[in-house]
Amino acid sequence: MTRSDTSTPSPPSPSDDLKQTLAHYDGLADESSQEQASTLDRALYHQLLQSIPPSMPNYDPRILDAGCGTGEWLEAFTRLGLHGEGIDASATAIDRASAKGLHVEKKDLRLFTPKKEFFDAVWCLRTFSHFKLEDLQRILGLFFQALRPRDGVLVCDFFEGEGIRYEDRALITRYHGPQAGTDLPPRIWYGFKEEAFLALTRQSGFTPTHRAEKPRDPPSGLKSVLYFFKRA
């Protein structure tokens, strides 16, 4: 199944917080790879596979890993038989993923252009909380355009906490000690009120089908909430 081409106005330039977060990931791609690998959850992968009804016999589902980083999750999807593509704004992370033979592209999520052929699923973990709600509105709209109508699946998570802005150096100190990475800026995370986040997804055409809470982020006290959505 394919989609009709649509045009989307250009988004505003990245905020200082986004630039800071991107500088963090560009400077610590190898450490980010270790962190990403440590959070792999194969049960989620299989739940995703069960959520994607095949459109035809012997059909290979297509998935977009939005915010793919160095590609650990994308590699796992490929091993499970999915046709996986990834996008990420970090040039260093994309270089690492490309070296693994993965199909990836350097792209700001807000500049993502839906392709002619629909994706069956968009996987976007540990990424939404780097954006403010007004940016998420645009990103969700692009994901809606990119997903197969009626049964396309969006999997995403966010930090629950209204109006919270949190600076996180955990990635640096976890692998190199408390004094490491002092020449690099911390990542910036935002917390959202869950009701506001759900209202935004519904406005964008998504219906929540499954919710799961993950452990609180110890340094911040923020609770990570994961949702499966269906495209209308």
Summary of the structure (lengths in Angstrom):
residues: 232
radius of gyration: 16.9
end to end distance: 15.6
largest distance: 54.9
contacts: 728
relative contact order: 0.17
helix: 37%
strand: 27%
